[in-house]
């Protein structure tokens, strides 16, 4: 035969040898760091406690609450319809199956927003879409939904609207009796935290 | 009879051109700006390390220029930076973080042994960039706890923040279960305390599919 075939064979062998130098990559598919960084700097992933409360009350079927706190904390208190995926056990196939379902909005919840945000970054690196962070977390939930603060009399209309929604949500979530607006009955508002912008105060 | 058997030289030329093309392709392959240095597992583990963070009272030394290995980067946008920032901080607004020259700058600082402290409006703003930079191998990047807001409230007496926990995150500030329990005189509070509804890991994959 002729040289060319031998030459071609050798060439193929050399190229095949090149694959030896490829590194093994056991990691699941991941988003390019540059794209991830661009997503990270967008604040669109934050949802407020009011929005979450509204979705729960309306029974929004696309809402999926994922609590990233530890199992003990989760047993102690959790939002209705939430599932528990502690941050350190994210990477099990069982837990990952909650993510990336088309048409669902996954909202991460933690004590405040840092752990939830960390979870968000990690799932984003894995390429999951439709994930959000509840801004302020459960601490903010307590302050805004469970014990909403009454805005001052001269508060804006929007503040009053928010407050009345929160009072309704409070009844929904705690079963607390609605205060009768009786003149004689003066409800003592426990003001633990001073905030300037009461109802809309950001957590 | 094949064409190369008629003209072996031609085949050889074509083959050489092919090889040259491959080599050139490999050599000019664009190196990505950043690549993950930590696996997912390592990234999760790293989140529990305290060396990720820089405490507000440590700023005192930086502002007084007692250390020369720490550089502050303000990731808020230029306008807000102009209205006020921590003395000595440089502006590297979040929108510019992906720029090649800024990544190069971070690499240079890492080689020279500088510690880079990022800060945003609050801890949350800096959390994402911190995690990303850590994951792509900038082990010298830290995040200022509390962010600029906390610094601004306490800038006259940063040392006293040692005893404050106002900037700390990641723990419950209230007894949730107690707070959310039905109040006295609740409509539906029976004799027994209402159980907080705990729904555990119910698969909802089903919801995505049809009937």
Interface residues (C-beta under 8 A of the other chain):
Chain A: X2 X3 X4 X7 X8 X11 X15 X27 X28 X30 X32 X33 X34 X36 X37 X38 X40 X41 X61 X64 X73 X74 X75 X76 X77 X78 X80 X81 X82 X83 X84 X87 X88 X90 X91 X97 X98 X101 X102 X103 X104 X110 X111 X112 X113 X114 X115 X117 X118 X121 X122 X125 X126 X138 X139 X142 X146 X147 X171 X173 X174 X175 X176 X177
Chain B: X4 X5 X8 X11 X12 X15 X19 X22 X32 X33 X34 X35 X36 X39 X40 X41 X43 X44 X45 X47 X94 X95 X97 X98 X123 X124 X127 X128 X129 X131 X132 X135 X136 X169 X170 X171 X172 X173 X174 X176 X177 X179 X180 X181 X182 X183 X185 X186 X187 X188 X189 X194 X196 X197 X198 X199 X200 X201 X202 X203 X204 X205 X207 X208
